[in-house]
Amino acid sequence: MKHTWEDFCLEHSRGDDFVGVQAYTSQITDVNGVVPHPAHPSNTLTGWAYRPDALGIAVRNAAQVTHGTTIIVTENGIATHDDERRITYTSEALHALFAAADDGIDIRGYLHWSALDNYEWGHWGPTFGLIAVDRETFVRTPKPSLHWLGRIARGGYRRNSVIVAGGV
């Protein structure tokens, strides 16, 4: 589909310092609008399809529509209670992101959503966070995904590196 509302906004960001891209999943639309994701065991806690490659797709679209405006990924993550799945999703999303960078797209940053499991979409259920929050005591407990992503950030992960669940 060409000239979506998002593309209209992106077109007006040409020449800006950067454009922020947020991506979690892909979405099918038709002439009537958004087509709901069918129920599937791999869907996330928000009911969205598991599509880590959506980040690369969104970044490539933003770069094309803006004619190369610098991109910062301002949100990307997955709502899941399974932290190994969060690591796998983020690894696959980062691979798609770095493939776009390898193709010459100017990507200057990546912000994971979210640091904490927060109140979102009207309830505490969709846990996006790298840090668990006990809803009774508000004690915060780092998840393995926090340590995993931290190792990548500290190690200066870049193109042609290998990301593996549990390590770099």
N, C-alpha and C positions, 0 to 999 in steps of 0.2 A: 504494500500500500504506500503510495507516495503522498507527500504533503499532509502528514498527520499533524495534529495540534502540537505535538512535541517537536516535529520538524520545523513548524512555523516559528516556535520559540527559539530553536537552535539557530535558524537562519538569522535571527536578530542578534545573536551573540557573536557573529563574525567580527573579528577585530578586538574582542574583549581580551583581557589578560588570560582568562581560562574559562572553560565550561565544566561544570560539575556533572558527573554521570553517576546515576544510581541504578543498579540492576540486581535483581534477585532471580528472575525467571523470565520466560518468554510468554507471550500472550497471543492467542489467535483471535482475530477479529473478522467480522463479515459486515455486510451492509447494515445489519441491525446493531452493530457495536461489538462489545467484548463477548466472546464465546467462553462460558465457564469451563474450567479444567474438569475433565471427567475424574471421578473418584479413582484413585490408584494407590497401591501400597507405598509407592516411592514418593508420593506427594509430601510436602513439608507440613509442619503443624498449622500453617496458615491456609493449607489446602492448595498451595501453589505447586506446579510441576517442578520436579527436581531438574534444573537446567543451569548448571554452573557455566556452561558455554554462553549463556545469555550476556555475561559481562563483556566478552569479546565482541559479540554481535552489537551490543549497545555502543561500545567505544568506537567500533568501526563506523557505525551509522553516524554518530556525533562528529567524528572526524571528517566524514564525507560531506555532511550537510553544512558544517561550519567552515569548510575549505581549510582544514588543518589547524583550527584554534587549539591551543594547549588544553589537555584534558587532565582533570584530577578526579579520580573515583572517590566520590564523597560518601557513598554507602554501598556495601555489598556484604551479604552474609546469608545464613540459612536458619530458619526456625526449626530446631530439633532438640530432643532430649538426649540424643546419641552424639556424644562429643567426637567420637571417631568419624562419624558421618560429617560433622562440621569440618574436621580436618580434611577429609577427602573432598568435600565440596569446595572448600577454600583453595585447596591445592589445584583442583581442576579449573577453578575460576582464574587463579593466578597464571596458570599455563596459558589460558585463552588471552589474558591481558598481555602477557609477555610476548605471545605470538603476534599480537597487534603491534606492539612496540618494535618487534623485529621487522615488521613490514613498514616501519617508518613513521608510525603514529606517535606524536609527541605526548607522552603520558608522564606526568610529573609527580603523581602521588596516589596512594591507595589507603582509604580509611575503612576499616572493618566495622560493620554494624553487628553488634554493638559491644561496648566494653562490658556492660552489665546486663544480666537478665532483667528487663524492665517491664513496667506496665505499658502494654502496647495493644492496640486494636481492642481496647475496652476490657482487657483482662491480663492476668499474669501468664497465661498459657504459652504463647509463642516465644520460647526461649532462644533468643538470638545471641546472647552474651557469651563472652570469653571468660566471664566471672559469674559464678552462681551466687544468687542472693537468697538467703533463708527468709521467707516471708514473715516468720514470727519474730526472729531476733535481728534480722537485717545483717547478719554476719555474712561476709563476702568470702567466697572460696574460689581461688583461681582454678580453671579447668585445664586439662592437658593442652587444649587448643591455644590457650594464652601462651603457654611456654613454647609450643611449636611455632606459632606466628612470631613470637619474640626472637627465637633463634634465627628465623629467616630474616627479620628486620636487622638484627645485629650483625648478621653475616653478610649483609649487602647483597642478598640474593639478586641475581640478574639473569639475563638471557643465557640460555643453554645450560643453566644449572638444573639439577634434578631435585624435585621436591618429593619427599616420600612421607607418608603418614608416620608420625613418631620421630622424624628427624629430617635433616637436610643433607 
